[in-house]
Amino acid sequence: MDSNYVKLSNSEKGLFYRVVKLNDEKIALRLTQLGFHESSLVMLKRKAPIFKDPLLFQVGESQIALTRKEAETIDVLEVQGEHYHE
């Protein structure tokens, strides 16, 4: 794995990431159906206040909540120069 890749669970709020790889075959189909395709742009919008789980992501026009464990199975690469502004 490239040293620049991070787990989606470690992404920073408001930054865009490109999905590089789905690492868990058991949930890869579900993640793909939700919009987490390889090369998709994703952005962390919120973390739950108490335990920081689940995480809310913007994927295209959709907002998808994933558990931290699910997000750990997705390798992403930060897209430089892209930031989300509410």
PDB file of N, CA, C and O in Angstrom:
ATOM      1  N   MET A   1       0.841  -1.187   0.000  1.00  0.00           N
ATOM      2  CA  MET A   1       0.000   0.000   0.000  1.00  0.00           C
ATOM      3  C   MET A   1       0.883   1.247   0.000  1.00  0.00           C
ATOM      4  O   MET A   1       1.878   1.301   0.723  1.00  0.00           O
ATOM      5  N   ASP A   2       0.531   2.232  -0.794  1.00  0.00           N
ATOM      6  CA  ASP A   2       1.243   3.498  -0.878  1.00  0.00           C
ATOM      7  C   ASP A   2       1.184   4.199   0.472  1.00  0.00           C
ATOM      8  O   ASP A   2       0.150   4.177   1.139  1.00  0.00           O
ATOM      9  N   SER A   3       2.296   4.826   0.880  1.00  0.00           N
ATOM     10  CA  SER A   3       2.356   5.482   2.196  1.00  0.00           C
ATOM     11  C   SER A   3       1.434   6.693   2.291  1.00  0.00           C
ATOM     12  O   SER A   3       1.158   7.164   3.394  1.00  0.00           O
ATOM     13  N   ASN A   4       0.947   7.211   1.152  1.00  0.00           N
ATOM     14  CA  ASN A   4       0.047   8.353   1.185  1.00  0.00           C
ATOM     15  C   ASN A   4      -1.405   7.959   1.416  1.00  0.00           C
ATOM     16  O   ASN A   4      -2.243   8.814   1.705  1.00  0.00           O
ATOM     17  N   TYR A   5      -1.708   6.668   1.291  1.00  0.00           N
ATOM     18  CA  TYR A   5      -3.072   6.199   1.509  1.00  0.00           C
ATOM     19  C   TYR A   5      -3.389   6.248   2.994  1.00  0.00           C
ATOM     20  O   TYR A   5      -2.521   6.013   3.835  1.00  0.00           O
ATOM     21  N   VAL A   6      -4.631   6.553   3.305  1.00  0.00           N
ATOM     22  CA  VAL A   6      -5.104   6.506   4.690  1.00  0.00           C
ATOM     23  C   VAL A   6      -6.405   5.717   4.714  1.00  0.00           C
ATOM     24  O   VAL A   6      -7.046   5.522   3.681  1.00  0.00           O
ATOM     25  N   LYS A   7      -6.778   5.275   5.881  1.00  0.00           N
ATOM     26  CA  LYS A   7      -8.073   4.629   6.052  1.00  0.00           C
ATOM     27  C   LYS A   7      -9.129   5.728   6.101  1.00  0.00           C
ATOM     28  O   LYS A   7      -8.902   6.788   6.684  1.00  0.00           O
ATOM     29  N   LEU A   8     -10.265   5.477   5.496  1.00  0.00           N
ATOM     30  CA  LEU A   8     -11.338   6.478   5.498  1.00  0.00           C
ATOM     31  C   LEU A   8     -11.735   6.855   6.924  1.00  0.00           C
ATOM     32  O   LEU A   8     -12.158   7.984   7.174  1.00  0.00           O
ATOM     33  N   SER A   9     -11.601   5.922   7.848  1.00  0.00           N
ATOM     34  CA  SER A   9     -11.930   6.200   9.254  1.00  0.00           C
ATOM     35  C   SER A   9     -11.008   7.258   9.862  1.00  0.00           C
ATOM     36  O   SER A   9     -11.355   7.867  10.874  1.00  0.00           O
ATOM     37  N   ASN A  10      -9.840   7.483   9.258  1.00  0.00           N
ATOM     38  CA  ASN A  10      -8.883   8.485   9.753  1.00  0.00           C
ATOM     39  C   ASN A  10      -8.918   9.783   8.956  1.00  0.00           C
ATOM     40  O   ASN A  10      -8.046  10.637   9.120  1.00  0.00           O
ATOM     41  N   SER A  11      -9.920   9.934   8.094  1.00  0.00           N
ATOM     42  CA  SER A  11     -10.002  11.139   7.272  1.00  0.00           C
ATOM     43  C   SER A  11     -10.333  12.361   8.126  1.00  0.00           C
ATOM     44  O   SER A  11     -10.895  12.247   9.216  1.00  0.00           O
ATOM     45  N   GLU A  12      -9.973  13.519   7.607  1.00  0.00           N
ATOM     46  CA  GLU A  12     -10.235  14.770   8.310  1.00  0.00           C
ATOM     47  C   GLU A  12     -11.505  15.420   7.769  1.00  0.00           C
ATOM     48  O   GLU A  12     -11.771  15.407   6.567  1.00  0.00           O
ATOM     49  N   LYS A  13     -12.269  15.980   8.679  1.00  0.00           N
ATOM     50  CA  LYS A  13     -13.530  16.628   8.324  1.00  0.00           C
ATOM     51  C   LYS A  13     -13.297  17.748   7.311  1.00  0.00           C
ATOM     52  O   LYS A  13     -12.400  18.576   7.475  1.00  0.00           O
ATOM     53  N   GLY A  14     -14.126  17.758   6.254  1.00  0.00           N
ATOM     54  CA  GLY A  14     -14.089  18.841   5.287  1.00  0.00           C
ATOM     55  C   GLY A  14     -13.111  18.664   4.144  1.00  0.00           C
ATOM     56  O   GLY A  14     -13.105  19.479   3.222  1.00  0.00           O
ATOM     57  N   LEU A  15     -12.276  17.620   4.170  1.00  0.00           N
ATOM     58  CA  LEU A  15     -11.333  17.375   3.075  1.00  0.00           C
ATOM     59  C   LEU A  15     -11.885  16.283   2.170  1.00  0.00           C
ATOM     60  O   LEU A  15     -12.602  15.390   2.621  1.00  0.00           O
ATOM     61  N   PHE A  16     -11.542  16.366   0.894  1.00  0.00           N
ATOM     62  CA  PHE A  16     -11.991  15.349  -0.054  1.00  0.00           C
ATOM     63  C   PHE A  16     -10.935  14.270  -0.218  1.00  0.00           C
ATOM     64  O   PHE A  16      -9.732  14.529  -0.199  1.00  0.00           O
ATOM     65  N   TYR A  17     -11.430  13.055  -0.378  1.00  0.00           N
ATOM     66  CA  TYR A  17     -10.572  11.892  -0.569  1.00  0.00           C
ATOM     67  C   TYR A  17     -11.101  11.093  -1.748  1.00  0.00           C
ATOM     68  O   TYR A  17     -12.303  11.075  -2.010  1.00  0.00           O
ATOM     69  N   ARG A  18     -10.197  10.437  -2.451  1.00  0.00           N
ATOM     70  CA  ARG A  18     -10.578   9.557  -3.547  1.00  0.00           C
ATOM     71  C   ARG A  18     -10.436   8.118  -3.061  1.00  0.00           C
ATOM     72  O   ARG A  18      -9.398   7.737  -2.520  1.00  0.00           O
ATOM     73  N   VAL A  19     -11.490   7.320  -3.258  1.00  0.00           N
ATOM     74  CA  VAL A  19     -11.454   5.915  -2.853  1.00  0.00           C
ATOM     75  C   VAL A  19     -10.459   5.178  -3.746  1.00  0.00           C
ATOM     76  O   VAL A  19     -10.525   5.255  -4.973  1.00  0.00           O
ATOM     77  N   VAL A  20      -9.538   4.464  -3.104  1.00  0.00           N
ATOM     78  CA  VAL A  20      -8.514   3.718  -3.826  1.00  0.00           C
ATOM     79  C   VAL A  20      -8.832   2.228  -3.823  1.00  0.00           C
ATOM     80  O   VAL A  20      -8.689   1.553  -4.842  1.00  0.00           O
ATOM     81  N   LYS A  21      -9.268   1.717  -2.660  1.00  0.00           N
ATOM     82  CA  LYS A  21      -9.496   0.277  -2.563  1.00  0.00           C
ATOM     83  C   LYS A  21     -10.480  -0.048  -1.447  1.00  0.00           C
ATOM     84  O   LYS A  21     -10.447   0.554  -0.374  1.00  0.00           O
ATOM     85  N   LEU A  22     -11.363  -1.020  -1.724  1.00  0.00           N
ATOM     86  CA  LEU A  22     -12.252  -1.583  -0.707  1.00  0.00           C
ATOM     87  C   LEU A  22     -11.610  -2.895  -0.271  1.00  0.00           C
ATOM     88  O   LEU A  22     -11.445  -3.801  -1.088  1.00  0.00           O
ATOM     89  N   ASN A  23     -11.247  -3.007   1.002  1.00  0.00           N
ATOM     90  CA  ASN A  23     -10.430  -4.123   1.476  1.00  0.00           C
ATOM     91  C   ASN A  23     -11.193  -5.294   2.071  1.00  0.00           C
ATOM     92  O   ASN A  23     -10.584  -6.329   2.344  1.00  0.00           O
ATOM     93  N   ASP A  24     -12.484  -5.178   2.283  1.00  0.00           N
ATOM     94  CA  ASP A  24     -13.244  -6.263   2.900  1.00  0.00           C
ATOM     95  C   ASP A  24     -14.280  -6.775   1.908  1.00  0.00           C
ATOM     96  O   ASP A  24     -15.296  -6.122   1.672  1.00  0.00           O
ATOM     97  N   GLU A  25     -14.023  -7.935   1.334  1.00  0.00           N
ATOM     98  CA  GLU A  25     -14.924  -8.483   0.320  1.00  0.00           C
ATOM     99  C   GLU A  25     -16.331  -8.725   0.861  1.00  0.00           C
ATOM    100  O   GLU A  25     -17.297  -8.703   0.098  1.00  0.00           O
ATOM    101  N   LYS A  26     -16.458  -8.953   2.162  1.00  0.00           N
ATOM    102  CA  LYS A  26     -17.762  -9.232   2.760  1.00  0.00           C
ATOM    103  C   LYS A  26     -18.710  -8.039   2.670  1.00  0.00           C
ATOM    104  O   LYS A  26     -19.921  -8.220   2.538  1.00  0.00           O
ATOM    105  N   ILE A  27     -18.174  -6.830   2.741  1.00  0.00           N
ATOM    106  CA  ILE A  27     -19.038  -5.640   2.687  1.00  0.00           C
ATOM    107  C   ILE A  27     -18.792  -4.771   1.453  1.00  0.00           C
ATOM    108  O   ILE A  27     -19.420  -3.724   1.297  1.00  0.00           O
ATOM    109  N   ALA A  28     -17.882  -5.199   0.577  1.00  0.00           N
ATOM    110  CA  ALA A  28     -17.544  -4.395  -0.607  1.00  0.00           C
ATOM    111  C   ALA A  28     -18.752  -4.155  -1.504  1.00  0.00           C
ATOM    112  O   ALA A  28     -18.912  -3.052  -2.027  1.00  0.00           O
ATOM    113  N   LEU A  29     -19.605  -5.160  -1.694  1.00  0.00           N
ATOM    114  CA  LEU A  29     -20.784  -4.982  -2.544  1.00  0.00           C
ATOM    115  C   LEU A  29     -21.714  -3.929  -1.957  1.00  0.00           C
ATOM    116  O   LEU A  29     -22.203  -3.058  -2.677  1.00  0.00           O
ATOM    117  N   ARG A  30     -21.957  -4.007  -0.654  1.00  0.00           N
ATOM    118  CA  ARG A  30     -22.821  -3.010   0.005  1.00  0.00           C
ATOM    119  C   ARG A  30     -22.232  -1.614  -0.121  1.00  0.00           C
ATOM    120  O   ARG A  30     -22.954  -0.666  -0.428  1.00  0.00           O
ATOM    121  N   LEU A  31     -20.926  -1.473   0.112  1.00  0.00           N
ATOM    122  CA  LEU A  31     -20.281  -0.170   0.014  1.00  0.00           C
ATOM    123  C   LEU A  31     -20.376   0.372  -1.410  1.00  0.00           C
ATOM    124  O   LEU A  31     -20.608   1.564  -1.611  1.00  0.00           O
ATOM    125  N   THR A  32     -20.198  -0.499  -2.390  1.00  0.00           N
ATOM    126  CA  THR A  32     -20.308  -0.091  -3.791  1.00  0.00           C
ATOM    127  C   THR A  32     -21.724   0.392  -4.092  1.00  0.00           C
ATOM    128  O   THR A  32     -21.907   1.400  -4.774  1.00  0.00           O
ATOM    129  N   GLN A  33     -22.720  -0.325  -3.588  1.00  0.00           N
ATOM    130  CA  GLN A  33     -24.107   0.080  -3.799  1.00  0.00           C
ATOM    131  C   GLN A  33     -24.410   1.431  -3.155  1.00  0.00           C
ATOM    132  O   GLN A  33     -25.279   2.162  -3.629  1.00  0.00           O
ATOM    133  N   LEU A  34     -23.700   1.765  -2.083  1.00  0.00           N
ATOM    134  CA  LEU A  34     -23.886   3.048  -1.407  1.00  0.00           C
ATOM    135  C   LEU A  34     -23.134   4.186  -2.095  1.00  0.00           C
ATOM    136  O   LEU A  34     -23.336   5.352  -1.754  1.00  0.00           O
ATOM    137  N   GLY A  35     -22.268   3.860  -3.060  1.00  0.00           N
ATOM    138  CA  GLY A  35     -21.548   4.898  -3.794  1.00  0.00           C
ATOM    139  C   GLY A  35     -20.055   4.932  -3.559  1.00  0.00           C
ATOM    140  O   GLY A  35     -19.365   5.779  -4.126  1.00  0.00           O
ATOM    141  N   PHE A  36     -19.536   4.035  -2.741  1.00  0.00           N
ATOM    142  CA  PHE A  36     -18.101   4.002  -2.458  1.00  0.00           C
ATOM    143  C   PHE A  36     -17.388   3.139  -3.496  1.00  0.00           C
ATOM    144  O   PHE A  36     -16.925   2.040  -3.190  1.00  0.00           O
ATOM    145  N   HIS A  37     -17.304   3.648  -4.732  1.00  0.00           N
ATOM    146  CA  HIS A  37     -16.619   2.957  -5.820  1.00  0.00           C
ATOM    147  C   HIS A  37     -15.166   3.386  -5.810  1.00  0.00           C
ATOM    148  O   HIS A  37     -14.835   4.459  -5.307  1.00  0.00           O
ATOM    149  N   GLU A  38     -14.294   2.547  -6.366  1.00  0.00           N
ATOM    150  CA  GLU A  38     -12.915   2.989  -6.550  1.00  0.00           C
ATOM    151  C   GLU A  38     -12.938   4.220  -7.440  1.00  0.00           C
ATOM    152  O   GLU A  38     -13.590   4.220  -8.484  1.00  0.00           O
ATOM    153  N   SER A  39     -12.249   5.243  -7.043  1.00  0.00           N
ATOM    154  CA  SER A  39     -12.128   6.564  -7.683  1.00  0.00           C
ATOM    155  C   SER A  39     -13.240   7.537  -7.291  1.00  0.00           C
ATOM    156  O   SER A  39     -13.212   8.688  -7.728  1.00  0.00           O
ATOM    157  N   SER A  40     -14.218   7.118  -6.481  1.00  0.00           N
ATOM    158  CA  SER A  40     -15.252   8.052  -5.998  1.00  0.00           C
ATOM    159  C   SER A  40     -14.634   9.092  -5.067  1.00  0.00           C
ATOM    160  O   SER A  40     -13.682   8.809  -4.340  1.00  0.00           O
ATOM    161  N   LEU A  41     -15.195  10.303  -5.105  1.00  0.00           N
ATOM    162  CA  LEU A  41     -14.791  11.334  -4.150  1.00  0.00           C
ATOM    163  C   LEU A  41     -15.679  11.230  -2.914  1.00  0.00           C
ATOM    164  O   LEU A  41     -16.898  11.103  -3.021  1.00  0.00           O
ATOM    165  N   VAL A  42     -15.049  11.286  -1.736  1.00  0.00           N
ATOM    166  CA  VAL A  42     -15.775  11.198  -0.473  1.00  0.00           C
ATOM    167  C   VAL A  42     -15.253  12.273   0.468  1.00  0.00           C
ATOM    168  O   VAL A  42     -14.086  12.662   0.409  1.00  0.00           O
ATOM    169  N   MET A  43     -16.140  12.744   1.336  1.00  0.00           N
ATOM    170  CA  MET A  43     -15.741  13.763   2.296  1.00  0.00           C
ATOM    171  C   MET A  43     -16.433  13.498   3.625  1.00  0.00           C
ATOM    172  O   MET A  43     -17.641  13.268   3.674  1.00  0.00           O
ATOM    173  N   LEU A  44     -15.658  13.532   4.699  1.00  0.00           N
ATOM    174  CA  LEU A  44     -16.209  13.367   6.044  1.00  0.00           C
ATOM    175  C   LEU A  44     -16.917  14.655   6.443  1.00  0.00           C
ATOM    176  O   LEU A  44     -16.311  15.726   6.464  1.00  0.00           O
ATOM    177  N   LYS A  45     -18.210  14.541   6.761  1.00  0.00           N
ATOM    178  CA  LYS A  45     -18.993  15.708   7.181  1.00  0.00           C
ATOM    179  C   LYS A  45     -19.070  15.816   8.698  1.00  0.00           C
ATOM    180  O   LYS A  45     -18.914  16.902   9.257  1.00  0.00           O
ATOM    181  N   ARG A  46     -19.314  14.673   9.374  1.00  0.00           N
ATOM    182  CA  ARG A  46     -19.502  14.713  10.830  1.00  0.00           C
ATOM    183  C   ARG A  46     -19.101  13.397  11.466  1.00  0.00           C
ATOM    184  O   ARG A  46     -19.121  12.335  10.843  1.00  0.00           O
ATOM    185  N   LYS A  47     -18.733  13.514  12.741  1.00  0.00           N
ATOM    186  CA  LYS A  47     -18.537  12.345  13.595  1.00  0.00           C
ATOM    187  C   LYS A  47     -19.571  12.437  14.702  1.00  0.00           C
ATOM    188  O   LYS A  47     -19.868  13.530  15.184  1.00  0.00           O
ATOM    189  N   ALA A  48     -20.122  11.301  15.111  1.00  0.00           N
ATOM    190  CA  ALA A  48     -21.079  11.316  16.219  1.00  0.00           C
ATOM    191  C   ALA A  48     -20.391  11.918  17.441  1.00  0.00           C
ATOM    192  O   ALA A  48     -19.216  11.636  17.678  1.00  0.00           O
ATOM    193  N   PRO A  49     -21.091  12.737  18.221  1.00  0.00           N
ATOM    194  CA  PRO A  49     -20.459  13.494  19.297  1.00  0.00           C
ATOM    195  C   PRO A  49     -19.873  12.672  20.447  1.00  0.00           C
ATOM    196  O   PRO A  49     -18.834  13.049  20.988  1.00  0.00           O
ATOM    197  N   ILE A  50     -20.490  11.584  20.827  1.00  0.00           N
ATOM    198  CA  ILE A  50     -20.031  10.874  22.021  1.00  0.00           C
ATOM    199  C   ILE A  50     -18.864   9.932  21.730  1.00  0.00           C
ATOM    200  O   ILE A  50     -17.765  10.125  22.250  1.00  0.00           O
ATOM    201  N   PHE A  51     -19.098   8.928  20.912  1.00  0.00           N
ATOM    202  CA  PHE A  51     -18.070   7.913  20.671  1.00  0.00           C
ATOM    203  C   PHE A  51     -17.403   8.070  19.309  1.00  0.00           C
ATOM    204  O   PHE A  51     -16.601   7.226  18.910  1.00  0.00           O
ATOM    205  N   LYS A  52     -17.728   9.144  18.594  1.00  0.00           N
ATOM    206  CA  LYS A  52     -17.189   9.399  17.249  1.00  0.00           C
ATOM    207  C   LYS A  52     -17.575   8.290  16.270  1.00  0.00           C
ATOM    208  O   LYS A  52     -16.866   8.036  15.296  1.00  0.00           O
ATOM    209  N   ASP A  53     -18.697   7.639  16.538  1.00  0.00           N
ATOM    210  CA  ASP A  53     -19.165   6.544  15.700  1.00  0.00           C
ATOM    211  C   ASP A  53     -20.682   6.582  15.701  1.00  0.00           C
ATOM    212  O   ASP A  53     -21.251   6.565  16.793  1.00  0.00           O
ATOM    213  N   PRO A  54     -21.378   6.632  14.603  1.00  0.00           N
ATOM    214  CA  PRO A  54     -20.902   6.482  13.234  1.00  0.00           C
ATOM    215  C   PRO A  54     -20.323   7.779  12.663  1.00  0.00           C
ATOM    216  O   PRO A  54     -20.332   8.832  13.300  1.00  0.00           O
ATOM    217  N   LEU A  55     -19.824   7.654  11.443  1.00  0.00           N
ATOM    218  CA  LEU A  55     -19.253   8.768  10.705  1.00  0.00           C
ATOM    219  C   LEU A  55     -20.174   9.079   9.531  1.00  0.00           C
ATOM    220  O   LEU A  55     -20.682   8.164   8.882  1.00  0.00           O
ATOM    221  N   LEU A  56     -20.390  10.358   9.255  1.00  0.00           N
ATOM    222  CA  LEU A  56     -21.257  10.760   8.147  1.00  0.00           C
ATOM    223  C   LEU A  56     -20.398  11.271   6.995  1.00  0.00           C
ATOM    224  O   LEU A  56     -19.608  12.200   7.156  1.00  0.00           O
ATOM    225  N   PHE A  57     -20.567  10.647   5.831  1.00  0.00           N
ATOM    226  CA  PHE A  57     -19.786  10.996   4.649  1.00  0.00           C
ATOM    227  C   PHE A  57     -20.676  11.544   3.551  1.00  0.00           C
ATOM    228  O   PHE A  57     -21.827  11.131   3.409  1.00  0.00           O
ATOM    229  N   GLN A  58     -20.141  12.474   2.776  1.00  0.00           N
ATOM    230  CA  GLN A  58     -20.768  12.960   1.553  1.00  0.00           C
ATOM    231  C   GLN A  58     -20.150  12.168   0.410  1.00  0.00           C
ATOM    232  O   GLN A  58     -18.933  12.164   0.230  1.00  0.00           O
ATOM    233  N   VAL A  59     -21.001  11.497  -0.361  1.00  0.00           N
ATOM    234  CA  VAL A  59     -20.563  10.735  -1.537  1.00  0.00           C
ATOM    235  C   VAL A  59     -21.476  11.163  -2.673  1.00  0.00           C
ATOM    236  O   VAL A  59     -22.647  10.784  -2.703  1.00  0.00           O
ATOM    237  N   GLY A  60     -20.964  11.935  -3.594  1.00  0.00           N
ATOM    238  CA  GLY A  60     -21.815  12.486  -4.650  1.00  0.00           C
ATOM    239  C   GLY A  60     -22.877  13.368  -4.027  1.00  0.00           C
ATOM    240  O   GLY A  60     -22.558  14.271  -3.254  1.00  0.00           O
ATOM    241  N   GLU A  61     -24.137  13.118  -4.354  1.00  0.00           N
ATOM    242  CA  GLU A  61     -25.248  13.897  -3.805  1.00  0.00           C
ATOM    243  C   GLU A  61     -25.820  13.269  -2.534  1.00  0.00           C
ATOM    244  O   GLU A  61     -26.771  13.797  -1.958  1.00  0.00           O
ATOM    245  N   SER A  62     -25.253  12.160  -2.099  1.00  0.00           N
ATOM    246  CA  SER A  62     -25.788  11.423  -0.945  1.00  0.00           C
ATOM    247  C   SER A  62     -24.948  11.615   0.303  1.00  0.00           C
ATOM    248  O   SER A  62     -23.745  11.868   0.235  1.00  0.00           O
ATOM    249  N   GLN A  63     -25.610  11.489   1.445  1.00  0.00           N
ATOM    250  CA  GLN A  63     -24.913  11.458   2.731  1.00  0.00           C
ATOM    251  C   GLN A  63     -25.107  10.058   3.302  1.00  0.00           C
ATOM    252  O   GLN A  63     -26.235   9.591   3.463  1.00  0.00           O
ATOM    253  N   ILE A  64     -23.995   9.398   3.605  1.00  0.00           N
ATOM    254  CA  ILE A  64     -24.011   8.005   4.042  1.00  0.00           C
ATOM    255  C   ILE A  64     -23.311   7.898   5.394  1.00  0.00           C
ATOM    256  O   ILE A  64     -22.211   8.419   5.578  1.00  0.00           O
ATOM    257  N   ALA A  65     -23.963   7.214   6.339  1.00  0.00           N
ATOM    258  CA  ALA A  65     -23.351   6.960   7.644  1.00  0.00           C
ATOM    259  C   ALA A  65     -22.715   5.576   7.623  1.00  0.00           C
ATOM    260  O   ALA A  65     -23.349   4.591   7.243  1.00  0.00           O
ATOM    261  N   LEU A  66     -21.459   5.518   8.035  1.00  0.00           N
ATOM    262  CA  LEU A  66     -20.741   4.253   8.180  1.00  0.00           C
ATOM    263  C   LEU A  66     -20.219   4.149   9.597  1.00  0.00           C
ATOM    264  O   LEU A  66     -19.920   5.158  10.235  1.00  0.00           O
ATOM    265  N   THR A  67     -20.111   2.930  10.083  1.00  0.00           N
ATOM    266  CA  THR A  67     -19.443   2.741  11.370  1.00  0.00           C
ATOM    267  C   THR A  67     -17.949   2.954  11.148  1.00  0.00           C
ATOM    268  O   THR A  67     -17.459   2.866  10.023  1.00  0.00           O
ATOM    269  N   ARG A  68     -17.249   3.230  12.212  1.00  0.00           N
ATOM    270  CA  ARG A  68     -15.798   3.393  12.124  1.00  0.00           C
ATOM    271  C   ARG A  68     -15.167   2.110  11.564  1.00  0.00           C
ATOM    272  O   ARG A  68     -14.234   2.168  10.763  1.00  0.00           O
ATOM    273  N   LYS A  69     -15.685   0.959  11.993  1.00  0.00           N
ATOM    274  CA  LYS A  69     -15.157  -0.334  11.534  1.00  0.00           C
ATOM    275  C   LYS A  69     -15.323  -0.492  10.019  1.00  0.00           C
ATOM    276  O   LYS A  69     -14.417  -0.985   9.346  1.00  0.00           O
ATOM    277  N   GLU A  70     -16.480  -0.074   9.478  1.00  0.00           N
ATOM    278  CA  GLU A  70     -16.698  -0.135   8.029  1.00  0.00           C
ATOM    279  C   GLU A  70     -15.748   0.818   7.304  1.00  0.00           C
ATOM    280  O   GLU A  70     -15.171   0.463   6.277  1.00  0.00           O
ATOM    281  N   ALA A  71     -15.589   2.021   7.837  1.00  0.00           N
ATOM    282  CA  ALA A  71     -14.721   3.021   7.206  1.00  0.00           C
ATOM    283  C   ALA A  71     -13.258   2.595   7.225  1.00  0.00           C
ATOM    284  O   ALA A  71     -12.484   3.014   6.364  1.00  0.00           O
ATOM    285  N   GLU A  72     -12.869   1.772   8.191  1.00  0.00           N
ATOM    286  CA  GLU A  72     -11.487   1.274   8.262  1.00  0.00           C
ATOM    287  C   GLU A  72     -11.151   0.334   7.112  1.00  0.00           C
ATOM    288  O   GLU A  72      -9.975   0.088   6.845  1.00  0.00           O
ATOM    289  N   THR A  73     -12.155  -0.192   6.433  1.00  0.00           N
ATOM    290  CA  THR A  73     -11.903  -1.134   5.339  1.00  0.00           C
ATOM    291  C   THR A  73     -11.687  -0.434   4.002  1.00  0.00           C
ATOM    292  O   THR A  73     -11.467  -1.097   2.988  1.00  0.00           O
ATOM    293  N   ILE A  74     -11.748   0.901   3.985  1.00  0.00           N
ATOM    294  CA  ILE A  74     -11.642   1.665   2.737  1.00  0.00           C
ATOM    295  C   ILE A  74     -10.352   2.479   2.743  1.00  0.00           C
ATOM    296  O   ILE A  74     -10.142   3.320   3.618  1.00  0.00           O
ATOM    297  N   ASP A  75      -9.488   2.221   1.755  1.00  0.00           N
ATOM    298  CA  ASP A  75      -8.270   3.014   1.582  1.00  0.00           C
ATOM    299  C   ASP A  75      -8.593   4.205   0.697  1.00  0.00           C
ATOM    300  O   ASP A  75      -9.257   4.065  -0.330  1.00  0.00           O
ATOM    301  N   VAL A  76      -8.121   5.379   1.101  1.00  0.00           N
ATOM    302  CA  VAL A  76      -8.366   6.597   0.338  1.00  0.00           C
ATOM    303  C   VAL A  76      -7.087   7.407   0.210  1.00  0.00           C
ATOM    304  O   VAL A  76      -6.113   7.180   0.928  1.00  0.00           O
ATOM    305  N   LEU A  77      -7.108   8.341  -0.703  1.00  0.00           N
ATOM    306  CA  LEU A  77      -6.001   9.255  -0.936  1.00  0.00           C
ATOM    307  C   LEU A  77      -6.562  10.668  -0.926  1.00  0.00           C
ATOM    308  O   LEU A  77      -7.541  10.950  -1.617  1.00  0.00           O
ATOM    309  N   GLU A  78      -5.957  11.557  -0.153  1.00  0.00           N
ATOM    310  CA  GLU A  78      -6.452  12.937  -0.088  1.00  0.00           C
ATOM    311  C   GLU A  78      -6.305  13.619  -1.434  1.00  0.00           C
ATOM    312  O   GLU A  78      -5.282  13.491  -2.106  1.00  0.00           O
ATOM    313  N   VAL A  79      -7.356  14.352  -1.819  1.00  0.00           N
ATOM    314  CA  VAL A  79      -7.346  15.120  -3.064  1.00  0.00           C
ATOM    315  C   VAL A  79      -6.923  16.533  -2.689  1.00  0.00           C
ATOM    316  O   VAL A  79      -7.677  17.264  -2.047  1.00  0.00           O
ATOM    317  N   GLN A  80      -5.730  16.911  -3.087  1.00  0.00           N
ATOM    318  CA  GLN A  80      -5.176  18.216  -2.736  1.00  0.00           C
ATOM    319  C   GLN A  80      -5.981  19.345  -3.359  1.00  0.00           C
ATOM    320  O   GLN A  80      -6.395  19.260  -4.515  1.00  0.00           O
ATOM    321  N   GLY A  81      -6.199  20.398  -2.591  1.00  0.00           N
ATOM    322  CA  GLY A  81      -6.863  21.592  -3.108  1.00  0.00           C
ATOM    323  C   GLY A  81      -8.375  21.541  -3.068  1.00  0.00           C
ATOM    324  O   GLY A  81      -9.025  22.531  -3.404  1.00  0.00           O
ATOM    325  N   GLU A  82      -8.957  20.423  -2.669  1.00  0.00           N
ATOM    326  CA  GLU A  82     -10.411  20.307  -2.583  1.00  0.00           C
ATOM    327  C   GLU A  82     -10.828  20.407  -1.126  1.00  0.00           C
ATOM    328  O   GLU A  82     -10.359  19.635  -0.289  1.00  0.00           O
ATOM    329  N   HIS A  83     -11.702  21.348  -0.819  1.00  0.00           N
ATOM    330  CA  HIS A  83     -12.225  21.500   0.536  1.00  0.00           C
ATOM    331  C   HIS A  83     -13.715  21.764   0.460  1.00  0.00           C
ATOM    332  O   HIS A  83     -14.208  22.342  -0.509  1.00  0.00           O
ATOM    333  N   TYR A  84     -14.417  21.342   1.477  1.00  0.00           N
ATOM    334  CA  TYR A  84     -15.857  21.522   1.547  1.00  0.00           C
ATOM    335  C   TYR A  84     -16.152  22.764   2.375  1.00  0.00           C
ATOM    336  O   TYR A  84     -15.547  22.976   3.426  1.00  0.00           O
ATOM    337  N   HIS A  85     -17.063  23.565   1.909  1.00  0.00           N
ATOM    338  CA  HIS A  85     -17.464  24.768   2.643  1.00  0.00           C
ATOM    339  C   HIS A  85     -18.967  24.749   2.845  1.00  0.00           C
ATOM    340  O   HIS A  85     -19.721  24.722   1.872  1.00  0.00           O
ATOM    341  N   GLU A  86     -19.420  24.763   4.107  1.00  0.00           N
ATOM    342  CA  GLU A  86     -20.857  24.774   4.393  1.00  0.00           C
ATOM    343  C   GLU A  86     -21.357  26.187   4.436  1.00  0.00           C
ATOM    344  O   GLU A  86     -22.546  26.415   4.663  1.00  0.00           O
TER     345      GLU A  86
END
